[in-house]
Amino acid sequence: MQGDNGIKHISLRMPDDLHRQIKKRAEAEQRSLHGQIIYLLSSSCAAHSHSVQRPAEDKGGSERAKTASL
């Protein structure tokens, strides 16, 4: 798609209760429903990416911990 500026359009189905919760939170945080969904997804992805360690970093960290405890 030309001219989409890196934006993808999706159709999203969700349970009524979840929709109500997100809409209520969006109103409380003065965001649109769309803005709230983007905010929640971005926050979740950022938190997840910080909690996942690369195998090389994990191995190096474990090795340093073993050396430090000797």
N, C-alpha and C positions, 0 to 999 in steps of 0.2 A: 504494500500500500504506500503510495507516494504521498509525502506531505503529512504524515501522521505524527511527526515530531517525537517519535519514540513512545507514543501512547498507544496502548492496545485496548481495544474494546472487548468486553466480555459480557455475557449474560449470566447473572448469578441468581441461583435459587437458594433460599434459606428458610428455615422454620419461622413461623410468625413470631414466636416468643423471642428468638434471637434478633429478629428485625426490630421488635419493640425495644429491646434492651439497648441495641446500638443507636437507635433513633433517640431514645431518652438521654443517653450519654452524650450524643452529638449536640443536642439542644443545651445540655448543661455546660458543655465546653465551647458553645457558640461556633459549631461547625455544621456544615451540611452533612447529610447522611453519607454522601459520596466521600466527602473529606474525612469523615470519621473512619470509614472503612479503610481508606488509604493510610490514614494515621496508624490505625491498629495493625494493619498488615506490615507496614514499614517498621513499626516498633518491634513487632514479633520477629521479623527477619533479622533486624539488627541485634536483638538480644540473643537469638539463636546463633548468629555468626560469631559473636563474642564468646559463646560457651563451647564452641567446637574447636578443638585443637587439631592442628595438622599432625600427622604421625611423626614427622621429623622433629617437631617442637616437643611433642610428648616424650619421645625417646630421649632427646637431649635433656629435657627437664628431669626425667627419672634418673638418668645417669648422673647429673649434677647432684641430685638429692642423695644418691648412694654415696658419692664421693664426699659430700659435706658431712655425712653421718659417720664417716670412718675416723 
